[in-house]
Amino acid sequence: MTTIVERKSRIRATDITYCGMFAALMMIGANITSFVPFLVVGGVPITLQTFFAILAGVILGSRLGAISMTVYMFIGLAGAPVFSRFSGGFSAILSPTFGFILSFIFVAYIAGKIIEKNGNLKGYITAALVAMSVNYLFGTNWLYAAYKLWASAPDAFTYKIAWLWMLPPLPKDILLAVLAGIFGHRMSKTLKVRR
């Protein structure tokens, strides 16, 4: 006879399927710039990854959402060309944009945690916007640190310029975060994913 704790900690086949599905969606979202190459600003590709990372958190919850983003990251680090512009491999850790990839784990986890405490539509939208902010904070600070410490920074590169590079994708990410909140609210009821 299993206890409640054992039942909650087990991962079901459907959980693995959902995690795999969101890892695959991240792979697709990462490479949208391959079809629309002008969506690269200051070396930062404008992708749909933030949208899918938020969606993973609001639909799957904190635990499974974070697992799905971790799976995506490790697939890329293992060498599969799943990061933006079909890149991959362990050397991606040294990329100035790797902070965004790492932040997707936190994005999904935080979005899921907020939803677990407040499951109404307003909670979903709030979770999505907070998670998007985490993505920008973590990713941009990593970008700045990378350019200053180990990557060759462009001439006259400053912390302010790092944030200015984030302005072009910001309206898109705000809009997609709100849509992820709305869509996640509808889908979580349909899918009935265990939290």
N, C-alpha and C positions, 0 to 999 in steps of 0.2 A: 504494500500500500504506500503510495507516494504522498509526501506532504505538500502543502500549498507552496512552500518555497521551492521545492524541487520542480513542481509543475511550472512555476513562473520562470525558472532559470533555463528550462529546456527550450531548444529552438526546434520548431516544427518544420516540416517540409515546405509548408506554405511560406514560412518566415524566410527560409533560404531562397525560395523563388522570388519573393518580393525584394530581398537584398540584391540578388543577381540582376533583377529587372532594373533597379535604380542605378546599379553600377554600370549597366549597359546604356541607360539613358545619359549618364554622365559622359560616357565615351562619345556618344553622338553629339551632345551639347558642346563638348570641348572642341570639336572639329568643324563647327559651323563656319569658321573663318576660312577653311579650305575651299569652300564654295563661294564665299563672299570675302575675298582677300583684303578689301579696303577697311574691314572692321578690326584694324590693329592700330592702336594709338600709343606712342611712346614705348613700343615693344610689348605692350599689354594687349593681348587679343580680347576682343569683346565677344564673349561666349554666352551660352545658355546654362552654364554650370551652376551659377548661383541659384537660378530658378529651380533646377532639379535637386540641388542639395537641400534647399528649403522644403521642397515638396517631399523629399524623403523623410525629413523630420516631422512634418505636419501629418503625413499619412501613416508612416511606420512607427512613429514615436521616437523617443530619445535613444533608446538602446539599439533597435534595429536600424534606425536612420544612420546613427554613427557607425554601426557595423558595415552598412552598405557603402558608405563613403570611405571607410578604411579599406574595404575590399578593392574599391576602385583605385585608391592610391597605391596599394601593393601590387596590383596588376600592372600599373604603369611603371613602378619602380623595378619590377621583375623584367622589364624590357619590352612589354607589349606597347605598340604605338597608340596609346589611348589618351595621352595628354594633348594639349592644343597643338595644332599643326602636325598631328600624327607623330609626336615625339614620345619618348619613353626611355627607361633605363635609370639606373641608380644615380647617374650624373645629374639627373633632373633636380636633385636636392640642392645643387649649387646654382640653379637657375634663379634669377631675381623674382620670378613669378611663382616659385614653388610654395611660398607662403599662402597663396590663394588656395592651392590644392590641399595643403594641410588644414587650412581654415574650414574647408567643407565638412570635416568631421565635427568641428565645434558648431558649425552652422546647423547641421542636422540635429545634433544633440540638444542645443539650446532651444531650437524651434520646437522639438518634441517635448522638452521639459515644460515649456510654457503652455503647450496644448494640454498636457496631462493635468495641469492645474486649472486651466480655463478653456473649456471645450466649446465655447460659443463662437459665432462668426467673428466677433470683435477680437476675441482671444487669438483666433487663427491669423487674422491680419496683423495684429500686434506682434505675434510670434515671428511672422515672416519678415516684418520690418526690422525687428531687433536682430534677428539672425543675419539679415543682409548687412546691417551695421557692423556686426562682428566680422563678417567676411572682409569688409572694406578696412576696418581697423587693423586686423591681423595681417592681411595681405599687403596693404600699403606700407606698414611699418617693416615687414620683412623685405619688401622691394627696396625701400630706402637703405636698410641695413646692408643688404646684399650689394647694392651699388657702391656703398661707402667702404665696405670691409673686404669683399673678395671679387666682385665683378667690376669691370672697368666702367666707371660712371661717365656719362656724357659730360661735355664741358659745361661748367656753371650749374651742375646738378645740385639742387637743394631739397630740403624736406618739403618746402612749398611746391616745388615743381612736381615732386612725387604725387602730391595730392591733386595738383592741376591735371595730371595725366588721368586721374580717376573721374574727372568731370564728364567726359563724353559718354561713358557707359552708365553714369549714375541715373539719369532719367529712365533709361531702359530697365535698370535693375529695380528701381522703386516701383515702376508699373508692374513688372513681372513678379515682384515680391507680393504685391497686393493681389494679383491674379492667382499666385500660388496659394495664398491664404484662402481665397474664395473657393478655388478648385479643390484644395485639400479638405476644406470643410465638407464639401459635397461628397468627395470620393471616400473619405474615411468612414462615412456612414454606409456607403454602398459596399465597400470592401470588408468592413467590420474587422479591421486589423486589431489584434490583441495588443493592448498597451501594458 
